[in-house]
Amino acid sequence: MDGQLASALRLSSLQDPGPPDRALRRLVSAGGKLSSGSDRKLILLVEDDYSIREAVHDILEAEGYDVVQAENGRDALQRLRAGAPPDLIVLDLRMPVMDGWEFRAAQKNDPALATIPVLAVSADGSAKAEAIAADGYLRKPLSTSTLLDTVARILAQVERQRLLGRLEEAERFAALGRLAAGVGHEINNPLTYVSVNVDLAVTEIDLWLAHARVHLGDAPGAAVPAAGSVPTPESLATLREMLEDSRSGLRRIRDVVKNLQSLSRPPEPKRELFSLNEVLDESLAMARNHVDHRATVVKRYGVLPPLSGDRSAIGQVFLNLLLNAAQALPEGHAEENEIALTTLVLEGELAVEIRDTGAGIPRDVLPHIFEQFYTTKPIGEGTGLGLAVSHRIVTDHGGQILVDSELGRGSTIRVVLPLRPPAERAARAQ
């Protein structure tokens, strides 16, 4: 414990322990809601020891933070649910009424509170304490410099994630723009044969109706249909095929629109079980117009267990990688080029490989491909965000992206994802 914190502890120990909370009076409205009247970061300090609570409070306020106090986990939950969330929770683990582990379980089960970052502190040096699912962990006694450095690091990380979220949204719309040129083609092709089939079906039905009216006597004096236009069982089967083709075309149009809507919609991070093979197919369908004129697609899908993760985000990763693979190939030579999609289980993890026979990536470029705004494409054709966002999404899922490329021999990008997300693995370790 350094001098500043020790002095603060000595000062607070001379005061009578009790309910006075200077920050609470200043920052909590009449209704008891968390609030801050400035742009200063708001920290909720959850600590049962009055002396430590006051000392840490003074140190954080002196650094420019607004601080609200809670004596235990239950008190903290009540304050959180009464108003706007703080920017950070500094959480003691060993507390009466509701300890830090119980608080974290309740916080993570409440969608409105789950994303608030937590810095756990405890004198408990056990593996259980250090394995707490938090953004940071500090052992007591605390060092002022370590405390302030850790708080600043977590808040900076949160800000970075917020900015990355904005960048990801920008990249999503950039991908939408790249796809827009092919949307008309994707919709007009099925729309054309839907329209032709519907016209032929209407003509065929008119023949059936005319034939039926003549034979039923409903149209006396009507001309008898020519022999070649008399409906037959075979023509009925053809009619059904035309309608089935039309239905397939309408499904394709629906899927194109649905995929574009999902890409333009702001993401809602969530965890669900899904099939990587299905998501890869969905991303391929979205990129199909860019791929079909450049390469033959070869699929080598393995039998995979379901993956737990954000289906929409992983789909965006595959879409970015497929668009990059297509853009590495010249247009109009699909029969000479190949994009191979492979999925497999690899040492307990799921792997997806996207290999193209394109120009490859220069050796001096490889170290930079995941950097934000780095692009070798001409101005107006690339944002430099696609691979950076993809790398962030895969990393958030506890996975990695591996790149193997050689000039003139194409590139292979492998996305490796663990079956269990990082948070779930940490929870099981406790």
C-alpha positions as CSV (number, residue, x, y, z in Angstrom):
1,M,0.0,0.0,0.0
2,D,1.6,3.3,-1.0
3,G,1.7,6.6,1.0
4,Q,-1.3,8.2,-0.6
5,L,-3.6,5.3,0.0
6,A,-2.2,4.7,3.5
7,S,-2.8,8.4,4.4
8,A,-6.3,8.2,3.0
9,L,-7.0,5.1,5.1
10,R,-5.6,6.7,8.2
11,L,-7.7,9.8,7.6
12,S,-10.9,7.8,7.0
13,S,-10.3,5.6,10.0
14,L,-10.5,8.7,12.3
15,Q,-14.1,9.4,11.1
16,D,-17.1,7.7,12.6
17,P,-18.2,4.8,10.3
18,G,-21.7,5.4,9.1
19,P,-23.9,6.1,6.2
20,P,-22.7,9.5,5.0
21,D,-21.7,9.2,1.3
22,R,-20.5,12.5,-0.2
23,A,-20.6,11.2,-3.8
24,L,-24.0,9.7,-3.4
25,R,-25.5,12.9,-2.2
26,R,-23.9,14.8,-5.1
27,L,-24.5,12.2,-7.9
28,V,-27.8,10.5,-6.9
29,S,-31.0,12.2,-7.8
30,A,-34.0,12.5,-5.5
31,G,-35.3,9.2,-6.9
32,G,-32.0,7.4,-5.9
33,K,-30.8,7.1,-9.5
34,L,-27.2,7.0,-10.6
35,S,-26.4,10.1,-12.5
36,S,-23.5,12.5,-13.3
37,G,-23.9,16.0,-14.3
38,S,-20.7,16.2,-16.3
39,D,-18.7,14.3,-18.9
40,R,-16.6,12.7,-16.1
41,K,-16.5,9.0,-15.9
42,L,-18.9,7.5,-13.3
43,I,-17.6,4.6,-11.1
44,L,-19.7,2.5,-8.8
45,L,-17.5,1.4,-5.8
46,V,-18.8,-1.7,-4.1
47,E,-17.0,-2.3,-0.9
48,D,-18.2,-3.4,2.6
49,D,-15.3,-1.9,4.6
50,Y,-16.1,1.7,5.3
51,S,-12.4,2.9,5.7
52,I,-11.3,1.3,2.4
53,R,-14.4,2.5,0.6
54,E,-13.8,6.1,1.7
55,A,-10.1,5.9,0.9
56,V,-10.6,4.5,-2.6
57,H,-13.4,7.0,-3.1
58,D,-11.1,9.9,-2.4
59,I,-8.3,8.6,-4.6
60,L,-10.7,8.1,-7.6
61,E,-12.3,11.5,-7.2
62,A,-8.9,13.2,-6.9
63,E,-8.1,11.6,-10.3
64,G,-11.2,13.2,-11.8
65,Y,-13.8,10.4,-11.6
66,D,-17.3,10.7,-10.1
67,V,-17.8,7.9,-7.6
68,V,-20.9,6.3,-6.1
69,Q,-20.7,3.9,-3.2
70,A,-22.5,0.6,-2.4
71,E,-21.9,-1.5,0.7
72,N,-22.6,-4.9,-0.8
73,G,-23.7,-6.6,-4.0
74,R,-27.4,-6.3,-3.3
75,D,-27.1,-2.6,-2.6
76,A,-25.1,-2.2,-5.8
77,L,-27.8,-4.0,-7.9
78,Q,-30.5,-1.8,-6.4
79,R,-28.6,1.3,-7.4
80,L,-27.8,0.0,-10.9
81,R,-31.4,-0.9,-11.6
82,A,-32.6,2.5,-10.3
83,G,-30.9,4.5,-13.0
84,A,-28.3,5.0,-15.7
85,P,-25.4,2.6,-15.6
86,P,-21.9,3.7,-14.5
87,D,-18.9,3.4,-16.7
88,L,-17.1,1.0,-14.4
89,I,-17.8,-1.1,-11.3
90,V,-15.0,-1.5,-8.8
91,L,-16.1,-4.7,-6.9
92,D,-14.9,-6.2,-3.7
93,L,-15.4,-10.0,-3.7
94,R,-15.7,-10.8,0.0
95,M,-18.8,-9.0,1.3
96,P,-21.8,-9.8,3.5
97,V,-25.4,-10.0,2.3
98,M,-24.3,-10.6,-1.4
99,D,-20.7,-11.2,-2.3
100,G,-18.9,-10.3,-5.5
101,W,-19.4,-13.7,-7.1
102,E,-23.2,-13.6,-6.5
103,F,-23.3,-10.0,-7.8
104,R,-21.5,-10.9,-11.0
105,A,-23.9,-13.8,-11.6
106,A,-26.9,-11.5,-11.2
107,Q,-25.3,-8.8,-13.3
108,K,-24.5,-11.1,-16.2
109,N,-28.1,-12.5,-16.2
110,D,-29.5,-9.0,-16.6
111,P,-29.1,-7.8,-20.2
112,A,-29.3,-4.1,-19.1
113,L,-26.3,-4.6,-16.8
114,A,-24.2,-7.3,-18.3
115,T,-22.0,-5.1,-20.4
116,I,-20.8,-2.8,-17.6
117,P,-17.1,-3.5,-17.1
118,V,-16.0,-4.7,-13.7
119,L,-12.7,-4.4,-11.8
120,A,-12.6,-7.0,-9.1
121,V,-10.5,-6.5,-5.9
122,S,-10.0,-8.8,-3.0
123,A,-7.5,-9.9,-0.3
124,D,-8.4,-13.5,-1.3
125,G,-5.5,-14.9,-3.3
126,S,-7.3,-18.1,-4.2
127,A,-7.7,-19.4,-7.8
128,K,-11.4,-18.9,-7.4
129,A,-10.9,-15.2,-6.8
130,E,-8.4,-14.7,-9.6
131,A,-10.7,-16.6,-12.0
132,I,-13.6,-14.2,-11.4
133,A,-15.1,-13.2,-14.8
134,A,-14.1,-9.5,-14.7
135,D,-12.2,-7.0,-16.9
136,G,-9.5,-6.7,-14.3
137,Y,-8.4,-8.2,-10.9
138,L,-6.3,-6.6,-8.2
139,R,-5.1,-8.0,-4.9
140,K,-5.4,-6.1,-1.6
141,P,-3.6,-4.2,-0.2
142,L,-4.0,-1.9,-3.1
143,S,-1.4,0.4,-4.7
144,T,-2.8,3.8,-5.7
145,S,-0.8,3.8,-8.9
146,T,-1.8,0.3,-9.8
147,L,-5.5,1.0,-9.0
148,L,-5.5,4.2,-11.2
149,D,-3.6,2.6,-14.0
150,T,-6.0,-0.4,-14.1
151,V,-9.1,1.8,-14.0
152,A,-7.7,3.9,-16.8
153,R,-6.8,0.8,-18.8
154,I,-10.3,-0.7,-18.5
155,L,-12.0,2.5,-19.4
156,A,-9.7,3.0,-22.4
157,Q,-10.5,-0.5,-23.5
158,V,-14.2,0.1,-23.2
159,E,-13.8,3.3,-25.3
160,R,-11.8,1.4,-27.8
161,Q,-14.5,-1.3,-28.1
162,R,-17.1,1.5,-28.6
163,L,-15.1,3.0,-31.4
164,L,-14.5,-0.4,-33.0
165,G,-18.3,-0.9,-32.9
166,R,-18.6,2.3,-34.9
167,L,-16.0,1.1,-37.3
168,E,-17.7,-2.2,-37.6
169,E,-20.9,-0.5,-38.5
170,A,-19.1,1.6,-41.1
171,E,-17.6,-1.5,-42.6
172,R,-20.9,-3.2,-42.7
173,F,-22.4,-0.4,-44.7
174,A,-19.3,-0.4,-46.9
175,A,-19.8,-4.1,-47.6
176,L,-23.5,-3.3,-48.3
177,G,-22.3,-0.7,-50.9
178,R,-20.0,-3.2,-52.5
179,L,-22.9,-5.6,-52.8
180,A,-25.3,-3.1,-54.1
181,A,-24.0,-3.2,-57.6
182,G,-24.9,-6.9,-57.8
183,V,-28.3,-6.7,-56.0
184,G,-30.1,-5.8,-59.2
185,H,-28.6,-8.8,-60.9
186,E,-29.3,-11.1,-58.0
187,I,-33.0,-10.0,-57.9
188,N,-33.6,-9.6,-61.7
189,N,-32.4,-13.0,-62.7
190,P,-34.9,-15.0,-60.5
191,L,-37.5,-12.3,-61.1
192,T,-37.2,-12.8,-64.9
193,Y,-37.9,-16.5,-64.8
194,V,-40.6,-16.1,-62.2
195,S,-42.3,-13.6,-64.6
196,V,-41.9,-15.9,-67.6
197,N,-43.2,-19.0,-65.7
198,V,-46.2,-17.1,-64.4
199,D,-47.0,-15.9,-67.9
200,L,-46.7,-19.5,-69.3
201,A,-48.8,-20.8,-66.3
202,V,-51.6,-18.3,-67.0
203,T,-51.6,-19.3,-70.7
204,E,-51.8,-23.0,-69.8
205,I,-54.6,-22.4,-67.3
206,D,-56.5,-20.4,-69.9
207,L,-56.3,-23.4,-72.2
208,W,-57.6,-25.7,-69.5
209,L,-60.4,-23.4,-68.7
210,A,-61.4,-23.0,-72.4
211,H,-61.3,-26.8,-72.9
212,A,-63.4,-27.3,-69.8
213,R,-66.0,-24.7,-70.9
214,V,-66.4,-26.3,-74.4
215,H,-66.8,-29.9,-73.0
216,L,-69.2,-28.7,-70.2
217,G,-71.3,-26.8,-72.6
218,D,-70.8,-23.5,-70.8
219,A,-69.6,-21.8,-74.0
220,P,-71.9,-22.9,-76.9
221,G,-70.5,-22.0,-80.3
222,A,-67.0,-21.5,-78.9
223,A,-64.2,-22.7,-81.1
224,V,-62.8,-26.1,-80.1
225,P,-59.1,-25.7,-79.1
226,A,-56.7,-27.0,-81.7
227,A,-55.3,-30.5,-81.1
228,G,-51.9,-29.2,-80.2
229,S,-53.3,-27.0,-77.5
230,V,-55.5,-29.5,-75.8
231,P,-54.4,-29.9,-72.1
232,T,-52.8,-33.2,-71.2
233,P,-51.6,-34.8,-68.0
234,E,-48.1,-34.0,-69.2
235,S,-48.9,-30.3,-69.6
236,L,-50.4,-30.4,-66.1
237,A,-47.1,-31.7,-64.8
238,T,-45.2,-29.0,-66.7
239,L,-47.5,-26.4,-65.1
240,R,-46.6,-27.7,-61.7
241,E,-42.9,-27.5,-62.5
242,M,-43.3,-23.9,-63.7
243,L,-45.0,-22.9,-60.5
244,E,-42.4,-24.7,-58.4
245,D,-39.6,-22.9,-60.3
246,S,-41.4,-19.6,-59.6
247,R,-41.6,-20.5,-55.9
248,S,-37.9,-21.2,-55.9
249,G,-37.2,-17.9,-57.6
250,L,-39.3,-16.0,-55.1
251,R,-37.5,-17.7,-52.2
252,R,-34.2,-16.6,-53.8
253,I,-35.4,-13.0,-54.0
254,R,-36.6,-13.2,-50.4
255,D,-33.2,-14.5,-49.2
256,V,-31.3,-11.7,-51.1
257,V,-33.5,-9.1,-49.4
258,K,-33.3,-10.8,-46.0
259,N,-29.5,-11.0,-46.2
260,L,-29.2,-7.3,-47.2
261,Q,-31.5,-6.3,-44.3
262,S,-29.4,-8.3,-41.9
263,L,-26.2,-6.6,-43.1
264,S,-27.7,-3.1,-42.9
265,R,-29.2,-3.6,-39.4
266,P,-27.1,-2.6,-36.4
267,P,-25.8,-5.7,-34.7
268,E,-27.3,-7.0,-31.5
269,P,-24.5,-9.1,-29.8
270,K,-25.9,-12.4,-28.6
271,R,-24.8,-15.9,-28.1
272,E,-26.6,-18.8,-29.8
273,L,-25.9,-22.2,-31.1
274,F,-25.6,-22.3,-34.9
275,S,-24.1,-24.3,-37.8
276,L,-20.9,-22.9,-39.3
277,N,-21.7,-24.6,-42.5
278,E,-25.0,-22.9,-42.8
279,V,-23.6,-19.5,-42.0
280,L,-20.8,-20.0,-44.6
281,D,-23.5,-20.9,-47.2
282,E,-25.5,-17.8,-46.3
283,S,-22.4,-15.5,-46.7
284,L,-21.6,-17.2,-50.0
285,A,-25.2,-16.5,-51.2
286,M,-24.7,-12.8,-50.5
287,A,-21.3,-12.7,-52.3
288,R,-22.4,-15.0,-55.1
289,N,-22.7,-12.3,-57.7
290,H,-19.0,-11.3,-57.0
291,V,-17.8,-14.9,-57.0
292,D,-19.6,-16.5,-59.9
293,H,-17.9,-14.5,-62.7
294,R,-14.4,-15.0,-61.1
295,A,-14.1,-18.5,-59.8
296,T,-15.6,-22.0,-59.5
297,V,-16.6,-22.6,-55.8
298,V,-15.6,-26.0,-54.4
299,K,-17.1,-27.0,-51.0
300,R,-15.5,-29.6,-48.7
301,Y,-17.7,-29.4,-45.6
302,G,-17.1,-31.6,-42.7
303,V,-19.6,-32.7,-40.1
304,L,-19.4,-30.0,-37.3
305,P,-20.9,-29.7,-33.9
306,P,-22.9,-26.5,-33.3
307,L,-20.9,-23.4,-32.4
308,S,-21.9,-21.0,-29.6
309,G,-21.4,-17.4,-30.7
310,D,-22.8,-14.4,-32.5
311,R,-24.2,-15.8,-35.7
312,S,-24.5,-12.5,-37.5
313,A,-21.0,-11.3,-36.6
314,I,-19.4,-14.6,-37.8
315,G,-21.4,-14.3,-41.0
316,Q,-19.9,-10.8,-41.6
317,V,-16.4,-12.3,-41.1
318,F,-17.1,-14.9,-43.8
319,L,-18.7,-12.3,-46.1
320,N,-15.6,-10.1,-45.8
321,L,-13.2,-13.0,-46.5
322,L,-15.3,-14.2,-49.5
323,L,-15.4,-10.7,-51.1
324,N,-11.6,-10.4,-50.6
325,A,-11.0,-13.8,-52.2
326,A,-13.2,-12.9,-55.2
327,Q,-11.5,-9.6,-55.6
328,A,-8.1,-11.3,-55.8
329,L,-9.2,-13.0,-59.0
330,P,-9.7,-11.5,-62.5
331,E,-13.3,-11.2,-63.7
332,G,-14.5,-13.4,-66.6
333,H,-12.3,-16.4,-66.0
334,A,-14.3,-18.5,-63.6
335,E,-13.4,-21.8,-65.2
336,E,-9.7,-21.1,-64.6
337,N,-9.9,-20.0,-61.0
338,E,-11.1,-21.6,-57.8
339,I,-12.4,-20.6,-54.4
340,A,-12.3,-23.7,-52.1
341,L,-14.4,-23.7,-48.9
342,T,-13.4,-26.3,-46.3
343,T,-14.8,-26.8,-42.8
344,L,-13.4,-29.3,-40.3
345,V,-12.9,-30.1,-36.6
346,L,-9.3,-29.4,-35.7
347,E,-8.0,-30.5,-32.3
348,G,-11.2,-29.7,-30.5
349,E,-11.8,-26.5,-32.4
350,L,-13.7,-25.6,-35.5
351,A,-11.8,-24.4,-38.6
352,V,-13.0,-22.8,-41.8
353,E,-10.6,-22.4,-44.7
354,I,-11.2,-20.1,-47.6
355,R,-8.6,-20.7,-50.3
356,D,-8.3,-18.8,-53.6
357,T,-6.1,-19.2,-56.6
358,G,-5.5,-15.5,-57.0
359,A,-2.4,-13.3,-57.1
360,G,-1.5,-13.8,-53.5
361,I,-0.3,-11.2,-50.9
362,P,3.1,-9.6,-51.0
363,R,5.4,-10.6,-48.1
364,D,5.8,-6.9,-47.0
365,V,2.0,-6.5,-46.9
366,L,1.1,-9.6,-44.9
367,P,2.1,-8.1,-41.4
368,H,-0.3,-5.2,-42.0
369,I,-3.5,-6.8,-43.4
370,F,-5.4,-6.7,-40.1
371,E,-4.5,-3.1,-39.3
372,Q,-7.4,-0.6,-39.4
373,F,-7.6,1.5,-42.6
374,Y,-4.8,-0.4,-44.2
375,T,-5.6,-1.2,-47.8
376,T,-3.9,-1.8,-51.1
377,K,-7.0,-1.1,-53.1
378,P,-7.5,2.1,-55.0
379,I,-9.2,5.1,-53.3
380,G,-12.9,4.5,-53.3
381,E,-12.7,0.7,-53.6
382,G,-11.6,-0.3,-50.1
383,T,-12.1,1.0,-46.5
384,G,-9.3,-0.9,-44.9
385,L,-11.7,-2.1,-42.2
386,G,-13.0,-5.4,-43.5
387,L,-10.1,-7.6,-42.2
388,A,-9.6,-5.5,-39.1
389,V,-13.2,-5.9,-38.1
390,S,-13.1,-9.6,-39.0
391,H,-10.0,-10.1,-36.8
392,R,-11.7,-8.3,-33.9
393,I,-14.9,-10.4,-34.2
394,V,-12.9,-13.7,-34.3
395,T,-10.7,-12.6,-31.4
396,D,-13.8,-11.7,-29.3
397,H,-15.0,-15.3,-29.9
398,G,-11.7,-16.6,-28.5
399,G,-10.4,-17.6,-32.0
400,Q,-7.8,-16.6,-34.4
401,I,-7.3,-15.9,-38.2
402,L,-4.3,-17.5,-39.8
403,V,-3.1,-16.4,-43.3
404,D,-0.9,-18.4,-45.7
405,S,-0.2,-16.6,-48.9
406,E,2.4,-16.6,-51.7
407,L,2.6,-14.3,-54.7
408,G,1.3,-16.0,-57.8
409,R,-0.1,-19.0,-55.9
410,G,-3.1,-17.6,-54.1
411,S,-4.0,-17.3,-50.4
412,T,-5.5,-19.5,-47.7
413,I,-7.2,-17.9,-44.7
414,R,-8.1,-20.1,-41.9
415,V,-10.6,-19.0,-39.2
416,V,-10.3,-21.1,-36.0
417,L,-13.0,-20.9,-33.4
418,P,-13.3,-22.7,-30.0
419,L,-16.4,-24.6,-29.4
420,R,-17.0,-22.7,-26.1
421,P,-16.7,-18.9,-26.0
422,P,-14.1,-17.4,-23.6
423,A,-16.6,-16.2,-21.0
424,E,-18.2,-19.7,-20.8
425,R,-14.8,-21.4,-20.5
426,A,-13.9,-19.0,-17.6
427,A,-17.2,-19.6,-15.9
428,R,-16.6,-23.4,-16.0
429,A,-13.1,-22.9,-14.6
430,Q,-14.4,-21.3,-11.4
